[in-house]
């Protein structure tokens, strides 16, 4: 158990509530900051959902500041220090998926914004071609499915 700053007062979180959650809601010029204890997995689920692209191509947690909801989760005093600027969390992707007959080179490992390029071995070609480069998104997912490296067969 640990302490979380809640409504301006330090509160000890209950058993099972092992994260502090900071929610920053912005609507026009008004900002509302709420804090509380929450189960870590539930807090991370909220944060991850807010950075995913919706069907309209927008994120709930965005940097325009006009209409935004951002959630930050922490398991230490970070939530209680300078918490007026919660910009949501970023999640590392899992390691780039392995592809037979290829090697992969990533620009920033598995961090958000990293681009991983697949290079197929001699006699193999990436399929589909446009999937030979994957980018790690801030919600911890890759922007497209992995390619496969297919052997080129010449028909006579």
C-alpha positions as CSV (number, residue, x, y, z in Angstrom):
1,X,0.0,0.0,0.0
2,X,1.1,3.6,-0.6
3,X,-0.2,7.1,-0.4
4,X,-2.0,9.0,-3.1
5,X,-2.8,12.7,-3.2
6,X,-6.6,12.8,-3.4
7,X,-8.6,16.0,-3.4
8,X,-5.6,17.9,-1.9
9,X,-5.3,15.3,1.0
10,X,-2.9,12.4,1.2
11,X,-4.9,9.1,1.4
12,X,-3.7,5.6,1.9
13,X,-4.9,3.4,-1.0
14,X,-6.9,0.3,-0.1
15,X,-5.5,-3.2,-0.7
16,X,-5.7,-4.0,-4.4
17,X,-5.6,-0.3,-5.4
18,X,-2.0,-0.2,-6.1
19,X,-1.8,2.8,-8.4
20,X,-2.6,6.5,-8.2
21,X,-4.6,7.7,-11.2
22,X,-4.5,11.3,-12.4
23,X,-7.2,12.3,-14.9
24,X,-7.0,15.6,-16.7
25,X,-10.1,16.8,-18.5
26,X,-9.9,19.8,-20.7
27,X,-13.0,21.5,-22.2
28,X,-12.2,24.8,-23.8
29,X,-10.1,26.9,-21.4
30,X,-11.2,25.0,-18.4
31,X,-9.1,22.2,-16.9
32,X,-10.3,19.8,-14.2
33,X,-7.8,17.5,-12.5
34,X,-9.0,14.5,-10.5
35,X,-6.8,12.0,-8.5
36,X,-7.6,8.8,-6.8
37,X,-6.5,5.3,-6.0
38,X,-7.2,2.6,-8.6
39,X,-6.2,-1.0,-9.5
40,X,-3.1,-0.8,-11.7
41,X,-4.6,-2.9,-14.6
42,X,-7.8,-0.8,-14.6
43,X,-5.8,2.4,-14.7
44,X,-3.6,1.2,-17.5
45,X,-6.7,0.0,-19.5
46,X,-8.2,3.5,-19.2
47,X,-4.9,5.2,-20.2
48,X,-4.4,2.9,-23.2
49,X,-7.9,3.4,-24.5
50,X,-7.5,7.2,-24.5
51,X,-4.4,7.1,-26.7
52,X,-5.8,4.7,-29.3
53,X,-7.1,6.2,-32.5
54,X,-10.9,6.2,-32.7
55,X,-12.8,5.4,-35.9
56,X,-12.7,9.2,-36.8
57,X,-8.9,9.2,-36.4
58,X,-8.8,11.1,-33.1
59,X,-7.6,10.4,-29.7
60,X,-9.4,11.2,-26.4
61,X,-6.0,12.3,-25.0
62,X,-4.6,14.8,-27.4
63,X,-2.3,17.8,-27.3
64,X,-4.6,20.4,-28.7
65,X,-5.9,20.9,-25.2
66,X,-9.3,22.1,-26.3
67,X,-11.3,18.9,-25.8
68,X,-9.2,16.2,-24.2
69,X,-9.2,13.5,-21.4
70,X,-5.9,12.1,-20.4
71,X,-5.1,9.5,-17.7
72,X,-1.8,9.0,-16.0
73,X,-1.0,6.1,-13.8
74,X,1.8,5.7,-11.3
75,X,2.9,3.5,-8.5
76,X,5.1,6.0,-6.7
77,X,5.2,9.7,-5.8
78,X,5.3,10.8,-9.4
79,X,1.5,11.4,-9.4
80,X,1.9,13.8,-6.5
81,X,4.6,16.0,-8.1
82,X,3.8,18.6,-10.8
83,X,0.7,16.7,-11.8
84,X,-1.0,19.6,-13.5
85,X,0.3,18.5,-16.8
86,X,-0.9,15.0,-17.4
87,X,-0.5,14.2,-21.1
88,X,-1.5,10.6,-21.0
89,X,0.9,7.6,-21.0
90,X,2.8,6.0,-23.8
91,X,3.2,2.3,-24.0
92,X,6.1,0.3,-25.4
93,X,5.2,-2.3,-28.0
94,X,6.0,-5.9,-27.7
95,X,9.2,-6.8,-29.5
96,X,8.8,-6.6,-33.3
97,X,7.2,-9.9,-34.4
98,X,9.7,-12.4,-35.9
99,X,9.3,-13.3,-39.5
100,X,10.9,-16.4,-41.0
101,X,13.7,-15.7,-43.6
102,X,14.2,-12.1,-42.5
103,X,16.0,-9.8,-40.1
104,X,14.4,-6.7,-38.5
105,X,16.1,-3.4,-37.6
106,X,14.2,-1.0,-35.3
107,X,15.0,2.7,-35.0
108,X,14.2,3.1,-31.3
109,X,13.7,-0.5,-30.1
110,X,10.1,-1.0,-29.0
111,X,9.4,2.6,-27.9
112,X,6.5,4.6,-29.3
113,X,7.5,6.1,-32.7
114,X,10.1,3.4,-33.4
115,X,10.0,2.1,-37.0
116,X,11.0,-1.5,-37.5
117,X,12.0,-2.5,-41.0
118,X,12.1,-6.1,-42.2
119,X,14.8,-7.2,-44.7
120,X,14.0,-10.5,-46.3
121,X,16.9,-13.0,-47.0
122,X,18.3,-13.7,-50.4
123,X,15.6,-15.0,-52.8
124,X,12.7,-13.8,-50.6
125,X,10.5,-10.8,-51.0
126,X,8.3,-9.0,-48.4
127,X,4.6,-9.6,-48.7
128,X,2.6,-7.5,-48.7
129,X,5.3,-5.0,-49.7
130,X,3.8,-2.1,-47.8
131,X,4.0,-4.0,-44.5
132,X,7.8,-4.2,-44.5
133,X,8.0,-1.3,-42.1
134,X,6.0,-1.2,-38.9
135,X,5.7,1.7,-36.5
136,X,5.0,1.4,-32.7
137,X,2.0,3.6,-31.8
138,X,1.7,5.3,-28.4
139,X,-0.9,2.8,-27.3
140,X,1.7,0.0,-27.5
141,X,0.4,-1.6,-30.8
142,X,2.0,-1.8,-34.2
143,X,0.4,0.2,-36.9
144,X,0.0,-2.8,-39.3
145,X,0.4,-6.6,-39.4
146,X,3.8,-8.1,-39.9
147,X,4.8,-9.1,-43.4
148,X,6.0,-12.5,-44.5
149,X,9.0,-13.2,-46.6
150,X,7.9,-15.3,-49.6
151,X,10.2,-17.1,-51.9
152,X,10.1,-15.8,-55.4
153,X,9.2,-18.6,-57.8
154,X,9.8,-18.1,-61.5
155,X,7.1,-19.8,-63.6
156,X,8.2,-21.1,-67.1
